[in-house]
Amino acid sequence: MVIRMNAKEALKTYFGYDSFKPGQEEIISAILSGQDVLAIMPTGSGKSICYEVPALLLPGITIVISPLISLMQDQVKALNDSGIRAGYINSSLTNTQISKVYSLASQGAFKILYVAPERLESFRFADFANQMEISMVTVDEAHCISQWGQDFRPSYLKIVEFIDSLPKRPVVGSFTATATEEVKTDIACVLKLRNPKVVVTGFDRANLFFDVETTKKKDAYVLKYVREHSDESGIIYCATRKNVDSLYDQLCSEGIAVARYHAGMSNGERKQNQDDFIYDRSPVIVATNAFGMGIDKSNVRYVLHYNMPQSMENYYQEAGRAGRDGEPSQCILLFSPQDIMINKFLLAHKDFSEIDVEDVELIRQRDAKRLRIIEGYCRTSDCLRNYILQYFGEHRDDPCDNCGNCSREFTEIDMTEEAKQIINCVYETKGRYGINIVLGTLLGANRARLKELGTDHYKTYGILKNHTEQELRQLVNQLLLEGYLYQTTDQYSVVRMGNIMPLKNPENRVRIRAVKDRNPEPAASSRRRRNTDTLTKAGYHLFDDLRRLRLTIAREEGMPPYIIFSDKTLIDMSARTPLTKEAMLNVSGVGQAKYEKYGERFIKTVRTFLEDNPEAVTSIVDEETSPENAPKTQKTRKTPKTPKEPFYLNPEDAGKYEYRELALVTEIKDELNRITSAENVKHVFGTDIFRVLVSMGYVEERQEDGRSIQVQTEQGLAKGIVSVEKTSKLGNVYTVLMYPEEMQREILEYCVGQREAMLQ
C-alpha cells in the first residue's frame, strides 16, 4: 500500500497528474514487486510513465533500450524538465561526451539511462553495466525484437545476451503499441520474460477518425485538405522518396510552411527538418516511413497517407502519431490500385542481408499476407475501426460511428448468384491462378495472358461482363472474409476453394454494401468533443497568450514547446485561470519541478489577462462535459448548440486591421480571423477570400501545363494585384498573388457587408 501511495505521489510531484490511466498502476505495481512485464498499450496511453515512475522508486539505475536517437533526446529533455535525472548514450555524442555520461552515471547522477540497442555490444558499456546496480531493463518498441514484427531489428536480439551477462538479473519490462498475438508471444519468448505480467489495455484510439479515400487525384486532395486545415499540424506519409519530393515541392509552391524527410537526405538536413516540424516552424511534414518512430509531438491533428502502407502494423503505428494528446484527429488513407504495385515492388527489393536464409521465404510470405490485409482495409465497406481492432485480436460487433464508412450511407445488394459464378470460375482454374486472372476471366477481358492460359475458353469467361471490376473485387473480398474462398500465403498467392457448403442452402445469401453517399467528415452525433470545446472566446484568447509564452520559453531553452507544457495542460490552465501556486499545481500536467521552472511566468500571464479583462468568463461546461472533471472556477450552464454562422466582421472591427503594402491571401485571412469580434462565426479560409475575389472579377484560376494556377484579370491588374516570383527549397520557381491596400480594404468592406446582409 505504501509503495502505491509513493507511486501516486511521484506521479503528482513529477508529472502533475492526480491519477493513473488504465493499466498504468497495474504495470507499475508488478514492476515494483519484482515481476517482469509485457505491456501493449496504444499510443498516447502513457507507456513511458509505466517505467519512469518505478525507476524513481527503485534503487540504482534503470536502463531503457530505445531504437531512435530522436526518441531518446526528447524523452530525456522532458524528464530533466520534470526534475527527473536522466541521460542517454548514442551515436550523436562524441567520445568525450560519452565518457562524461559514464562518469556521471557511475556517481549516481541518473535514475534513467537511455541507450541504443547497438550500444549493448560495446565492451565499454558491458564493463560499465557490470559495475552498476541495475534495477530494471526496459525495452521500448519491443515489437522490434520479433522477426514477424513490422520493424524487426537484428540488434534487438542482443538484448537478452546483455541481460544474461549481468551479475544480477534485473526486472525486465517490455512495451509496445502494436503487436499481434504472434508478435506478443515472440517478445515474451525471445526476451526470456519470467512469469510476466501481461497487460493489454486495448488497441482502440477513440479520438482518431479513420477514413479511406479512393482517388487518382491525390495531389489535389492533399493540397485542398492542408489548406482547409491551415491552422493545424499534420504528417503526410508517402511510399517513395520521389513522391515526398514532388508533393513537398507542390506544397512549397503554394506558400505552405512544410518540411520533408526521407533517407536520401543528409543527416543534418533531416535533423533540421524534423526540428522545424517539432518546434512548429513547419507545421506540416511530408515523409517516408523513415520518419516518426519516437516523435512525441502531441498536437498532430491529422495524418494523411498518400500511398497505402505495406501492413496494418505500419499503418496503425504511423496513423497513431495523430492526436497523442487525446484530442480528436483525422487519419485518412488515399488509396489507388497502383499503391499495391508500388508495395509489391518495394517488398520484392527488401533487404534480407541480416536475416537467416531459412527465414527469408517465411518472411516474404508474411509480407505478402500483410499486404493483402491492408488492401482489404482499403476496400472494405464495413467499419474501419473494427477492421483494425479485429486484426490485433480485439473483436467488436457494433460499428464505431466514428470512421468514414460509418459516416457513409450504404445500400445492401444481394450478389449470391454472382458469388456462385466466381466460385465456379475458381473451380475451373483448379486453384492455379490469382485474383487478377479470375476477375479478368469473369469480365471477359481481351488479354493475351488469359488466352495464353486458356481461360478465355472457360464456361465462366465473360459471364459477369456487365459488372465493374471494382464491384467484383469487393465481392471476392467478401467471399474471402466469409471463408468461401481463401488465398495461399506464398509470394505469388493463388485463390482456391474454401468451404462452399453453406451456399447450397438457399437461405444463405452473399451481400455486399455499396456506397450511396460519401461523407468524409464524422457524423455530428459521433464527433468527439475537443478539450477546447469548453473554452469561451475569452478562454481562447488566454489560451493563445499562454501558447505565445510557451513558445518564447521554448526558444529560450532550445526545446520543443510541448515539453514545456502540452496543449491539453494550457487548455486546462485557461479554464482554471490559476493565480496561486496551489491552484497552478491543480492544473493537469503541472508537476512540482515544472512549477518551479515556469509556474510564476504562466501565473503572471493569467493575471495580466484577467486584469485587462476583469469580466471575462474563460470556460463554460455543458451537460456533455464530465462534471467531476470540471474545474471549480468554471461557471456551469448548458450551452445552446447553435450552428456557427458564416464569417463576418462587425463595423467596429475594421479599425483594428493592420494593412500591409502588399499582402498574401493567407496573411489577409490571418488578420481577419484575428480582428473579428463576432461571436459563433466560422473561421475564414484563404480559399473563401479567393472565391470572393473571383466573384468580383479580379482573379481567376487557369489550367497551365496540367496545373491549376491563380492569376489576376485585367481588372485585377488595374487594381494593383501583382504576381511575385518565389523559389522553393528545391529550386523550382513559382508565382503568388499579392494584394495592395486598396484590395485589402475591399475585402474588409465585403466582410462587414456580410453582417449587414445577414441582418436583412
PyMOL commands that set and color helices and strands:
alter all, ss='L'
color gray80, all
select helices_A, chain A and resi 2-15+24-32+47-57+69-81+95-106+117-121+123-131+142-145+154-165+181-190+218-228+241-253+267-278+312-319+338-348+357-379+384-391+416-429+435-443+448-453+455-457+469-481+501-504+531-534+537-557+561-564+567-576+581-585+592-612+627-629+651-656+665-675+686-695+714-718+741-759
alter helices_A, ss='H'
color red, helices_A
select strands_A, chain A and resi 37-40+61-65+86-89+112-115+134-139+171-176+197-200+208-214+233-237+258-261+284-287+300-305+329-335+409-414+485-487+495-497+511-517+620-621+635-636+662-663+699-704+707-712+722-727+733-740
alter strands_A, ss='S'
color yellow, strands_A
deselect
rebuild
show_as cartoon
